[in-house]
Amino acid sequence: MTVNNTDHKEALRGKEAQMVLDNEAFKAAMGCLKSSVQEQWKTCPIRDREGQVLLLQLAKLTDKFEGLLIGMVQSGHFAQRRIDLDKVRDEPPARQFMRKVSNW
């Protein structure tokens, strides 16, 4: 049986992303970044529209970055499940290839 190489890469990327999310230094840095942005936003003058927009963009960027890592973790879980399912299936390699090509 052959397993799709991209599934292995995606599963590995998901594991690495999970390691980043679990890393204490990353958690501390993201927490500091979020609290810093919030504090700067609170102290930003109401008339400073450009500063408010930049701080809003930074806040959205931090959430987007974290969301991308979480998405990588989830994609890695799905890829690992595809790998595990391919190992469990009892089918000849030719049929497995045809199933992958035709998306059965």
Biopython code that builds the backbone (N, CA, C, O; Angstrom):
import numpy as np
from Bio.PDB.StructureBuilder import StructureBuilder

atoms = [
    (1, "MET", "N", (0.826, -1.182, 0.000)),
    (1, "MET", "CA", (0.000, 0.000, 0.000)),
    (1, "MET", "C", (0.869, 1.242, 0.000)),
    (1, "MET", "O", (1.879, 1.318, 0.699)),
    (2, "THR", "N", (0.450, 2.220, -0.803)),
    (2, "THR", "CA", (1.178, 3.472, -0.832)),
    (2, "THR", "C", (0.336, 4.553, -0.182)),
    (2, "THR", "O", (-0.873, 4.638, -0.399)),
    (3, "VAL", "N", (0.978, 5.356, 0.599)),
    (3, "VAL", "CA", (0.300, 6.458, 1.271)),
    (3, "VAL", "C", (0.778, 7.743, 0.620)),
    (3, "VAL", "O", (1.962, 7.897, 0.318)),
    (4, "ASN", "N", (-0.139, 8.653, 0.409)),
    (4, "ASN", "CA", (0.161, 9.921, -0.227)),
    (4, "ASN", "C", (1.232, 10.670, 0.561)),
    (4, "ASN", "O", (1.100, 10.864, 1.770)),
    (5, "ASN", "N", (2.297, 11.091, -0.131)),
    (5, "ASN", "CA", (3.408, 11.786, 0.523)),
    (5, "ASN", "C", (2.963, 13.134, 1.092)),
    (5, "ASN", "O", (3.479, 13.574, 2.120)),
    (6, "THR", "N", (2.013, 13.786, 0.433)),
    (6, "THR", "CA", (1.544, 15.067, 0.956)),
    (6, "THR", "C", (0.805, 14.876, 2.270)),
    (6, "THR", "O", (0.816, 15.765, 3.122)),
    (7, "ASP", "N", (0.156, 13.715, 2.447)),
    (7, "ASP", "CA", (-0.490, 13.447, 3.726)),
    (7, "ASP", "C", (0.542, 13.378, 4.850)),
    (7, "ASP", "O", (0.314, 13.886, 5.948)),
    (8, "HIS", "N", (1.671, 12.746, 4.564)),
    (8, "HIS", "CA", (2.739, 12.672, 5.571)),
    (8, "HIS", "C", (3.271, 14.068, 5.898)),
    (8, "HIS", "O", (3.494, 14.398, 7.063)),
    (9, "LYS", "N", (3.470, 14.878, 4.870)),
    (9, "LYS", "CA", (3.972, 16.238, 5.090)),
    (9, "LYS", "C", (2.965, 17.067, 5.885)),
    (9, "LYS", "O", (3.333, 17.815, 6.791)),
    (10, "GLU", "N", (1.687, 16.922, 5.528)),
    (10, "GLU", "CA", (0.651, 17.683, 6.228)),
    (10, "GLU", "C", (0.509, 17.229, 7.679)),
    (10, "GLU", "O", (0.307, 18.049, 8.575)),
    (11, "ALA", "N", (0.614, 15.924, 7.907)),
    (11, "ALA", "CA", (0.538, 15.412, 9.277)),
    (11, "ALA", "C", (1.722, 15.926, 10.103)),
    (11, "ALA", "O", (1.555, 16.306, 11.262)),
    (12, "LEU", "N", (2.903, 15.937, 9.511)),
    (12, "LEU", "CA", (4.090, 16.444, 10.203)),
    (12, "LEU", "C", (3.957, 17.939, 10.489)),
    (12, "LEU", "O", (4.304, 18.399, 11.577)),
    (13, "ARG", "N", (3.456, 18.694, 9.515)),
    (13, "ARG", "CA", (3.251, 20.130, 9.709)),
    (13, "ARG", "C", (2.257, 20.376, 10.844)),
    (13, "ARG", "O", (2.435, 21.300, 11.638)),
    (14, "GLY", "N", (1.223, 19.560, 10.920)),
    (14, "GLY", "CA", (0.248, 19.690, 11.990)),
    (14, "GLY", "C", (0.858, 19.422, 13.360)),
    (14, "GLY", "O", (0.556, 20.115, 14.331)),
    (15, "LYS", "N", (1.722, 18.406, 13.428)),
    (15, "LYS", "CA", (2.389, 18.105, 14.698)),
    (15, "LYS", "C", (3.316, 19.239, 15.112)),
    (15, "LYS", "O", (3.394, 19.595, 16.288)),
    (16, "GLU", "N", (4.020, 19.801, 14.131)),
    (16, "GLU", "CA", (4.922, 20.916, 14.438)),
    (16, "GLU", "C", (4.134, 22.149, 14.882)),
    (16, "GLU", "O", (4.547, 22.856, 15.801)),
    (17, "ALA", "N", (3.002, 22.402, 14.227)),
    (17, "ALA", "CA", (2.168, 23.538, 14.624)),
    (17, "ALA", "C", (1.636, 23.340, 16.043)),
    (17, "ALA", "O", (1.553, 24.295, 16.815)),
    (18, "GLN", "N", (1.278, 22.107, 16.384)),
    (18, "GLN", "CA", (0.801, 21.821, 17.744)),
    (18, "GLN", "C", (1.905, 22.059, 18.762)),
    (18, "GLN", "O", (1.654, 22.549, 19.863)),
    (19, "MET", "N", (3.140, 21.704, 18.381)),
    (19, "MET", "CA", (4.268, 21.944, 19.282)),
    (19, "MET", "C", (4.466, 23.440, 19.518)),
    (19, "MET", "O", (4.792, 23.857, 20.630)),
    (20, "VAL", "N", (4.271, 24.246, 18.475)),
    (20, "VAL", "CA", (4.388, 25.699, 18.626)),
    (20, "VAL", "C", (3.298, 26.209, 19.557)),
    (20, "VAL", "O", (3.569, 26.986, 20.473)),
    (21, "LEU", "N", (2.052, 25.765, 19.319)),
    (21, "LEU", "CA", (0.941, 26.229, 20.155)),
    (21, "LEU", "C", (1.109, 25.806, 21.612)),
    (21, "LEU", "O", (0.670, 26.521, 22.514)),
    (22, "ASP", "N", (1.734, 24.662, 21.853)),
    (22, "ASP", "CA", (1.939, 24.172, 23.216)),
    (22, "ASP", "C", (3.163, 24.778, 23.890)),
    (22, "ASP", "O", (3.335, 24.640, 25.101)),
    (23, "ASN", "N", (4.010, 25.443, 23.122)),
    (23, "ASN", "CA", (5.249, 26.001, 23.639)),
    (23, "ASN", "C", (4.952, 27.156, 24.597)),
    (23, "ASN", "O", (4.213, 28.080, 24.256)),
    (24, "GLU", "N", (5.529, 27.096, 25.789)),
    (24, "GLU", "CA", (5.282, 28.115, 26.818)),
    (24, "GLU", "C", (5.779, 29.491, 26.383)),
    (24, "GLU", "O", (5.145, 30.503, 26.679)),
    (25, "ALA", "N", (6.910, 29.532, 25.682)),
    (25, "ALA", "CA", (7.434, 30.821, 25.227)),
    (25, "ALA", "C", (6.482, 31.445, 24.206)),
    (25, "ALA", "O", (6.257, 32.655, 24.225)),
    (26, "PHE", "N", (5.926, 30.628, 23.320)),
    (26, "PHE", "CA", (4.962, 31.137, 22.341)),
    (26, "PHE", "C", (3.704, 31.651, 23.033)),
    (26, "PHE", "O", (3.189, 32.716, 22.694)),
    (27, "LYS", "N", (3.217, 30.884, 24.005)),
    (27, "LYS", "CA", (2.020, 31.311, 24.733)),
    (27, "LYS", "C", (2.259, 32.646, 25.434)),
    (27, "LYS", "O", (1.404, 33.532, 25.411)),
    (28, "ALA", "N", (3.432, 32.781, 26.058)),
    (28, "ALA", "CA", (3.754, 34.019, 26.766)),
    (28, "ALA", "C", (3.885, 35.180, 25.788)),
    (28, "ALA", "O", (3.396, 36.278, 26.054)),
    (29, "ALA", "N", (4.543, 34.939, 24.657)),
    (29, "ALA", "CA", (4.725, 36.005, 23.670)),
    (29, "ALA", "C", (3.385, 36.446, 23.082)),
    (29, "ALA", "O", (3.150, 37.643, 22.921)),
    (30, "MET", "N", (2.514, 35.507, 22.763)),
    (30, "MET", "CA", (1.199, 35.852, 22.216)),
    (30, "MET", "C", (0.360, 36.588, 23.263)),
    (30, "MET", "O", (-0.345, 37.541, 22.932)),
    (31, "GLY", "N", (0.432, 36.158, 24.498)),
    (31, "GLY", "CA", (-0.290, 36.841, 25.565)),
    (31, "GLY", "C", (0.190, 38.266, 25.745)),
    (31, "GLY", "O", (-0.615, 39.186, 25.896)),
    (32, "CYS", "N", (1.508, 38.452, 25.730)),
    (32, "CYS", "CA", (2.078, 39.801, 25.853)),
    (32, "CYS", "C", (1.679, 40.665, 24.665)),
    (32, "CYS", "O", (1.341, 41.838, 24.829)),
    (33, "LEU", "N", (1.717, 40.090, 23.477)),
    (33, "LEU", "CA", (1.357, 40.843, 22.280)),
    (33, "LEU", "C", (-0.102, 41.290, 22.333)),
    (33, "LEU", "O", (-0.410, 42.449, 22.058)),
    (34, "LYS", "N", (-0.999, 40.368, 22.687)),
    (34, "LYS", "CA", (-2.422, 40.707, 22.747)),
    (34, "LYS", "C", (-2.704, 41.757, 23.814)),
    (34, "LYS", "O", (-3.443, 42.712, 23.574)),
    (35, "SER", "N", (-2.117, 41.577, 24.986)),
    (35, "SER", "CA", (-2.363, 42.562, 26.048)),
    (35, "SER", "C", (-1.742, 43.914, 25.708)),
    (35, "SER", "O", (-2.311, 44.954, 26.039)),
    (36, "SER", "N", (-0.592, 43.912, 25.058)),
    (36, "SER", "CA", (0.050, 45.157, 24.653)),
    (36, "SER", "C", (-0.805, 45.906, 23.635)),
    (36, "SER", "O", (-0.973, 47.122, 23.733)),
    (37, "VAL", "N", (-1.341, 45.184, 22.665)),
    (37, "VAL", "CA", (-2.188, 45.812, 21.654)),
    (37, "VAL", "C", (-3.442, 46.383, 22.313)),
    (37, "VAL", "O", (-3.856, 47.501, 22.004)),
    (38, "GLN", "N", (-4.043, 45.619, 23.217)),
    (38, "GLN", "CA", (-5.249, 46.106, 23.905)),
    (38, "GLN", "C", (-4.943, 47.353, 24.743)),
    (38, "GLN", "O", (-5.722, 48.306, 24.754)),
    (39, "GLU", "N", (-3.824, 47.340, 25.430)),
    (39, "GLU", "CA", (-3.462, 48.486, 26.277)),
    (39, "GLU", "C", (-3.191, 49.720, 25.418)),
    (39, "GLU", "O", (-3.611, 50.825, 25.758)),
    (40, "GLN", "N", (-2.488, 49.525, 24.307)),
    (40, "GLN", "CA", (-2.226, 50.659, 23.420)),
    (40, "GLN", "C", (-3.518, 51.179, 22.804)),
    (40, "GLN", "O", (-3.678, 52.383, 22.604)),
    (41, "TRP", "N", (-4.432, 50.274, 22.506)),
    (41, "TRP", "CA", (-5.711, 50.669, 21.923)),
    (41, "TRP", "C", (-6.514, 51.507, 22.928)),
    (41, "TRP", "O", (-7.144, 52.498, 22.561)),
    (42, "LYS", "N", (-6.479, 51.093, 24.194)),
    (42, "LYS", "CA", (-7.206, 51.837, 25.224)),
    (42, "LYS", "C", (-6.642, 53.240, 25.409)),
    (42, "LYS", "O", (-7.388, 54.187, 25.660)),
    (43, "THR", "N", (-5.331, 53.369, 25.285)),
    (43, "THR", "CA", (-4.706, 54.676, 25.510)),
    (43, "THR", "C", (-4.625, 55.522, 24.245)),
    (43, "THR", "O", (-4.216, 56.682, 24.299)),
    (44, "CYS", "N", (-5.010, 54.955, 23.117)),
    (44, "CYS", "CA", (-4.962, 55.683, 21.850)),
    (44, "CYS", "C", (-6.033, 56.784, 21.843)),
    (44, "CYS", "O", (-7.199, 56.511, 22.126)),
    (45, "PRO", "N", (-5.648, 58.008, 21.526)),
    (45, "PRO", "CA", (-6.637, 59.098, 21.488)),
    (45, "PRO", "C", (-7.743, 58.817, 20.466)),
    (45, "PRO", "O", (-7.492, 58.208, 19.426)),
    (46, "ILE", "N", (-8.938, 59.254, 20.761)),
    (46, "ILE", "CA", (-10.086, 59.018, 19.890)),
    (46, "ILE", "C", (-9.880, 59.672, 18.529)),
    (46, "ILE", "O", (-10.343, 59.153, 17.513)),
    (47, "ARG", "N", (-9.202, 60.784, 18.505)),
    (47, "ARG", "CA", (-8.995, 61.502, 17.241)),
    (47, "ARG", "C", (-7.909, 60.871, 16.369)),
    (47, "ARG", "O", (-7.756, 61.239, 15.204)),
    (48, "ASP", "N", (-7.170, 59.939, 16.921)),
    (48, "ASP", "CA", (-6.093, 59.284, 16.162)),
    (48, "ASP", "C", (-6.668, 58.084, 15.397)),
    (48, "ASP", "O", (-6.489, 56.934, 15.798)),
    (49, "ARG", "N", (-7.357, 58.373, 14.298)),
    (49, "ARG", "CA", (-8.009, 57.316, 13.517)),
    (49, "ARG", "C", (-6.981, 56.356, 12.910)),
    (49, "ARG", "O", (-7.193, 55.143, 12.893)),
    (50, "GLU", "N", (-5.886, 56.896, 12.419)),
    (50, "GLU", "CA", (-4.865, 56.061, 11.795)),
    (50, "GLU", "C", (-4.263, 55.086, 12.819)),
    (50, "GLU", "O", (-4.056, 53.909, 12.522)),
    (51, "GLY", "N", (-3.989, 55.588, 14.013)),
    (51, "GLY", "CA", (-3.453, 54.721, 15.058)),
    (51, "GLY", "C", (-4.435, 53.635, 15.453)),
    (51, "GLY", "O", (-4.046, 52.489, 15.673)),
    (52, "GLN", "N", (-5.714, 53.996, 15.542)),
    (52, "GLN", "CA", (-6.738, 53.004, 15.876)),
    (52, "GLN", "C", (-6.833, 51.926, 14.809)),
    (52, "GLN", "O", (-6.955, 50.740, 15.118)),
    (53, "VAL", "N", (-6.777, 52.346, 13.557)),
    (53, "VAL", "CA", (-6.860, 51.384, 12.451)),
    (53, "VAL", "C", (-5.654, 50.448, 12.481)),
    (53, "VAL", "O", (-5.809, 49.240, 12.303)),
    (54, "LEU", "N", (-4.471, 50.982, 12.699)),
    (54, "LEU", "CA", (-3.267, 50.146, 12.755)),
    (54, "LEU", "C", (-3.324, 49.153, 13.921)),
    (54, "LEU", "O", (-2.934, 47.995, 13.775)),
    (55, "LEU", "N", (-3.807, 49.608, 15.066)),
    (55, "LEU", "CA", (-3.917, 48.710, 16.216)),
    (55, "LEU", "C", (-4.974, 47.629, 15.970)),
    (55, "LEU", "O", (-4.800, 46.480, 16.376)),
    (56, "LEU", "N", (-6.069, 48.002, 15.303)),
    (56, "LEU", "CA", (-7.090, 47.013, 14.955)),
    (56, "LEU", "C", (-6.511, 45.969, 13.999)),
    (56, "LEU", "O", (-6.765, 44.774, 14.152)),
    (57, "GLN", "N", (-5.745, 46.416, 13.027)),
    (57, "GLN", "CA", (-5.112, 45.493, 12.092)),
    (57, "GLN", "C", (-4.147, 44.557, 12.817)),
    (57, "GLN", "O", (-4.098, 43.363, 12.525)),
    (58, "LEU", "N", (-3.388, 45.095, 13.751)),
    (58, "LEU", "CA", (-2.459, 44.260, 14.518)),
    (58, "LEU", "C", (-3.211, 43.240, 15.357)),
    (58, "LEU", "O", (-2.792, 42.086, 15.448)),
    (59, "ALA", "N", (-4.312, 43.646, 15.968)),
    (59, "ALA", "CA", (-5.119, 42.715, 16.762)),
    (59, "ALA", "C", (-5.670, 41.602, 15.879)),
    (59, "ALA", "O", (-5.658, 40.434, 16.268)),
    (60, "LYS", "N", (-6.153, 41.962, 14.690)),
    (60, "LYS", "CA", (-6.685, 40.962, 13.763)),
    (60, "LYS", "C", (-5.578, 40.040, 13.260)),
    (60, "LYS", "O", (-5.798, 38.846, 13.060)),
    (61, "LEU", "N", (-4.397, 40.599, 13.057)),
    (61, "LEU", "CA", (-3.268, 39.802, 12.582)),
    (61, "LEU", "C", (-2.858, 38.752, 13.617)),
    (61, "LEU", "O", (-2.566, 37.613, 13.252)),
    (62, "THR", "N", (-2.833, 39.113, 14.883)),
    (62, "THR", "CA", (-2.465, 38.129, 15.914)),
    (62, "THR", "C", (-3.498, 37.000, 15.971)),
    (62, "THR", "O", (-3.137, 35.832, 16.119)),
    (63, "ASP", "N", (-4.780, 37.350, 15.854)),
    (63, "ASP", "CA", (-5.816, 36.314, 15.846)),
    (63, "ASP", "C", (-5.704, 35.434, 14.604)),
    (63, "ASP", "O", (-5.881, 34.218, 14.679)),
    (64, "LYS", "N", (-5.410, 36.054, 13.465)),
    (64, "LYS", "CA", (-5.277, 35.305, 12.210)),
    (64, "LYS", "C", (-4.104, 34.336, 12.295)),
    (64, "LYS", "O", (-4.210, 33.189, 11.860)),
    (65, "PHE", "N", (-2.980, 34.795, 12.856)),
    (65, "PHE", "CA", (-1.796, 33.949, 12.975)),
    (65, "PHE", "C", (-2.097, 32.724, 13.830)),
    (65, "PHE", "O", (-1.754, 31.600, 13.464)),
    (66, "GLU", "N", (-2.734, 32.952, 14.960)),
    (66, "GLU", "CA", (-3.096, 31.839, 15.836)),
    (66, "GLU", "C", (-4.089, 30.902, 15.145)),
    (66, "GLU", "O", (-3.999, 29.683, 15.286)),
    (67, "GLY", "N", (-5.033, 31.475, 14.399)),
    (67, "GLY", "CA", (-6.000, 30.678, 13.663)),
    (67, "GLY", "C", (-5.359, 29.820, 12.588)),
    (67, "GLY", "O", (-5.780, 28.686, 12.357)),
    (68, "LEU", "N", (-4.339, 30.361, 11.932)),
    (68, "LEU", "CA", (-3.627, 29.574, 10.921)),
    (68, "LEU", "C", (-2.931, 28.375, 11.550)),
    (68, "LEU", "O", (-2.970, 27.275, 10.998)),
    (69, "LEU", "N", (-2.303, 28.575, 12.682)),
    (69, "LEU", "CA", (-1.649, 27.454, 13.366)),
    (69, "LEU", "C", (-2.671, 26.398, 13.781)),
    (69, "LEU", "O", (-2.419, 25.201, 13.636)),
    (70, "ILE", "N", (-3.810, 26.828, 14.292)),
    (70, "ILE", "CA", (-4.857, 25.880, 14.695)),
    (70, "ILE", "C", (-5.377, 25.134, 13.469)),
    (70, "ILE", "O", (-5.650, 23.936, 13.540)),
    (71, "GLY", "N", (-5.513, 25.833, 12.355)),
    (71, "GLY", "CA", (-5.929, 25.178, 11.107)),
    (71, "GLY", "C", (-4.929, 24.145, 10.640)),
    (71, "GLY", "O", (-5.314, 23.090, 10.136)),
    (72, "MET", "N", (-3.648, 24.435, 10.801)),
    (72, "MET", "CA", (-2.605, 23.468, 10.437)),
    (72, "MET", "C", (-2.689, 22.227, 11.310)),
    (72, "MET", "O", (-2.497, 21.109, 10.831)),
    (73, "VAL", "N", (-2.975, 22.421, 12.588)),
    (73, "VAL", "CA", (-3.111, 21.285, 13.507)),
    (73, "VAL", "C", (-4.276, 20.409, 13.067)),
    (73, "VAL", "O", (-4.151, 19.186, 13.009)),
    (74, "GLN", "N", (-5.406, 21.033, 12.758)),
    (74, "GLN", "CA", (-6.582, 20.267, 12.348)),
    (74, "GLN", "C", (-6.345, 19.547, 11.023)),
    (74, "GLN", "O", (-6.749, 18.395, 10.864)),
    (75, "SER", "N", (-5.693, 20.215, 10.074)),
    (75, "SER", "CA", (-5.371, 19.568, 8.797)),
    (75, "SER", "C", (-4.436, 18.384, 9.016)),
    (75, "SER", "O", (-4.561, 17.352, 8.357)),
    (76, "GLY", "N", (-3.508, 18.542, 9.939)),
    (76, "GLY", "CA", (-2.597, 17.442, 10.263)),
    (76, "GLY", "C", (-3.319, 16.255, 10.852)),
    (76, "GLY", "O", (-2.978, 15.109, 10.558)),
    (77, "HIS", "N", (-4.335, 16.518, 11.698)),
    (77, "HIS", "CA", (-5.124, 15.423, 12.258)),
    (77, "HIS", "C", (-5.875, 14.681, 11.151)),
    (77, "HIS", "O", (-5.918, 13.451, 11.139)),
    (78, "PHE", "N", (-6.461, 15.433, 10.230)),
    (78, "PHE", "CA", (-7.193, 14.797, 9.129)),
    (78, "PHE", "C", (-6.250, 13.995, 8.237)),
    (78, "PHE", "O", (-6.590, 12.893, 7.806)),
    (79, "ALA", "N", (-5.075, 14.537, 7.960)),
    (79, "ALA", "CA", (-4.104, 13.816, 7.141)),
    (79, "ALA", "C", (-3.661, 12.530, 7.831)),
    (79, "ALA", "O", (-3.517, 11.492, 7.186)),
    (80, "GLN", "N", (-3.445, 12.599, 9.139)),
    (80, "GLN", "CA", (-3.056, 11.399, 9.880)),
    (80, "GLN", "C", (-4.166, 10.357, 9.842)),
    (80, "GLN", "O", (-3.890, 9.160, 9.752)),
    (81, "ARG", "N", (-5.408, 10.797, 9.910)),
    (81, "ARG", "CA", (-6.533, 9.850, 9.822)),
    (81, "ARG", "C", (-6.594, 9.205, 8.443)),
    (81, "ARG", "O", (-6.903, 8.019, 8.328)),
    (82, "ARG", "N", (-6.300, 9.978, 7.388)),
    (82, "ARG", "CA", (-6.260, 9.387, 6.040)),
    (82, "ARG", "C", (-5.150, 8.347, 5.953)),
    (82, "ARG", "O", (-5.337, 7.281, 5.366)),
    (83, "ILE", "N", (-3.998, 8.658, 6.537)),
    (83, "ILE", "CA", (-2.879, 7.705, 6.538)),
    (83, "ILE", "C", (-3.275, 6.438, 7.278)),
    (83, "ILE", "O", (-3.045, 5.330, 6.791)),
    (84, "ASP", "N", (-3.875, 6.601, 8.463)),
    (84, "ASP", "CA", (-4.293, 5.442, 9.247)),
    (84, "ASP", "C", (-5.355, 4.629, 8.519)),
    (84, "ASP", "O", (-5.331, 3.399, 8.567)),
    (85, "LEU", "N", (-6.283, 5.297, 7.848)),
    (85, "LEU", "CA", (-7.333, 4.598, 7.112)),
    (85, "LEU", "C", (-6.751, 3.810, 5.953)),
    (85, "LEU", "O", (-7.177, 2.686, 5.687)),
    (86, "ASP", "N", (-5.775, 4.394, 5.257)),
    (86, "ASP", "CA", (-5.134, 3.676, 4.155)),
    (86, "ASP", "C", (-4.400, 2.439, 4.648)),
    (86, "ASP", "O", (-4.344, 1.432, 3.942)),
    (87, "LYS", "N", (-3.841, 2.500, 5.839)),
    (87, "LYS", "CA", (-3.147, 1.335, 6.398)),
    (87, "LYS", "C", (-4.123, 0.221, 6.739)),
    (87, "LYS", "O", (-3.801, -0.960, 6.614)),
    (88, "VAL", "N", (-5.318, 0.605, 7.171)),
    (88, "VAL", "CA", (-6.311, -0.383, 7.594)),
    (88, "VAL", "C", (-6.994, -1.045, 6.404)),
    (88, "VAL", "O", (-7.336, -2.226, 6.463)),
    (89, "ARG", "N", (-7.191, -0.305, 5.342)),
    (89, "ARG", "CA", (-7.880, -0.849, 4.170)),
    (89, "ARG", "C", (-7.129, -2.036, 3.616)),
    (89, "ARG", "O", (-5.899, -2.055, 3.567)),
    (90, "ASP", "N", (-7.892, -3.018, 3.203)),
    (90, "ASP", "CA", (-7.300, -4.222, 2.612)),
    (90, "ASP", "C", (-7.663, -4.235, 1.137)),
    (90, "ASP", "O", (-8.637, -4.863, 0.724)),
    (91, "GLU", "N", (-6.861, -3.529, 0.355)),
    (91, "GLU", "CA", (-7.118, -3.485, -1.076)),
    (91, "GLU", "C", (-5.788, -3.502, -1.816)),
    (91, "GLU", "O", (-4.770, -3.047, -1.293)),
    (92, "PRO", "N", (-5.804, -4.022, -3.014)),
    (92, "PRO", "CA", (-4.561, -4.061, -3.796)),
    (92, "PRO", "C", (-4.079, -2.641, -4.127)),
    (92, "PRO", "O", (-4.884, -1.713, -4.197)),
    (93, "PRO", "N", (-2.785, -2.479, -4.326)),
    (93, "PRO", "CA", (-2.243, -1.146, -4.615)),
    (93, "PRO", "C", (-2.861, -0.493, -5.851)),
    (93, "PRO", "O", (-3.056, 0.722, -5.875)),
    (94, "ALA", "N", (-3.172, -1.293, -6.884)),
    (94, "ALA", "CA", (-3.757, -0.723, -8.100)),
    (94, "ALA", "C", (-5.134, -0.120, -7.807)),
    (94, "ALA", "O", (-5.458, 0.960, -8.300)),
    (95, "ARG", "N", (-5.933, -0.811, -7.014)),
    (95, "ARG", "CA", (-7.260, -0.298, -6.678)),
    (95, "ARG", "C", (-7.141, 0.951, -5.791)),
    (95, "ARG", "O", (-7.894, 1.911, -5.949)),
    (96, "GLN", "N", (-6.201, 0.918, -4.877)),
    (96, "GLN", "CA", (-5.990, 2.081, -4.014)),
    (96, "GLN", "C", (-5.590, 3.292, -4.857)),
    (96, "GLN", "O", (-6.058, 4.405, -4.614)),
    (97, "PHE", "N", (-4.725, 3.073, -5.848)),
    (97, "PHE", "CA", (-4.319, 4.158, -6.728)),
    (97, "PHE", "C", (-5.525, 4.702, -7.495)),
    (97, "PHE", "O", (-5.697, 5.917, -7.596)),
    (98, "MET", "N", (-6.347, 3.824, -8.028)),
    (98, "MET", "CA", (-7.537, 4.263, -8.780)),
    (98, "MET", "C", (-8.503, 5.029, -7.886)),
    (98, "MET", "O", (-9.108, 6.006, -8.326)),
    (99, "ARG", "N", (-8.654, 4.598, -6.640)),
    (99, "ARG", "CA", (-9.540, 5.299, -5.710)),
    (99, "ARG", "C", (-9.029, 6.715, -5.447)),
    (99, "ARG", "O", (-9.811, 7.664, -5.400)),
    (100, "LYS", "N", (-7.731, 6.850, -5.279)),
    (100, "LYS", "CA", (-7.167, 8.178, -5.014)),
    (100, "LYS", "C", (-7.258, 9.083, -6.234)),
    (100, "LYS", "O", (-7.504, 10.283, -6.110)),
    (101, "VAL", "N", (-7.061, 8.506, -7.408)),
    (101, "VAL", "CA", (-7.124, 9.302, -8.625)),
    (101, "VAL", "C", (-8.542, 9.758, -8.907)),
    (101, "VAL", "O", (-8.764, 10.898, -9.315)),
    (102, "SER", "N", (-9.498, 8.877, -8.691)),
    (102, "SER", "CA", (-10.888, 9.218, -9.027)),
    (102, "SER", "C", (-11.654, 9.771, -7.826)),
    (102, "SER", "O", (-12.845, 10.060, -7.940)),
    (103, "ASN", "N", (-10.994, 9.922, -6.685)),
    (103, "ASN", "CA", (-11.630, 10.476, -5.460)),
    (103, "ASN", "C", (-12.839, 9.680, -5.032)),
    (103, "ASN", "O", (-13.889, 10.256, -4.751)),
    (104, "TRP", "N", (-12.715, 8.392, -4.977)),
    (104, "TRP", "CA", (-13.817, 7.530, -4.485)),
    (104, "TRP", "C", (-13.986, 7.703, -3.028)),
    (104, "TRP", "O", (-14.855, 7.070, -2.428)),
]
sb = StructureBuilder()
sb.init_structure("model")
sb.init_model(0)
sb.init_chain("A")
sb.init_seg("    ")
for serial, (resi, resn, name, xyz) in enumerate(atoms, 1):
    if name == "N":
        sb.init_residue(resn, " ", resi, " ")
    sb.init_atom(name, np.array(xyz, "f"), 0.0, 1.0, " ", f" {name:<3s}", serial, name[0])
structure = sb.get_structure()
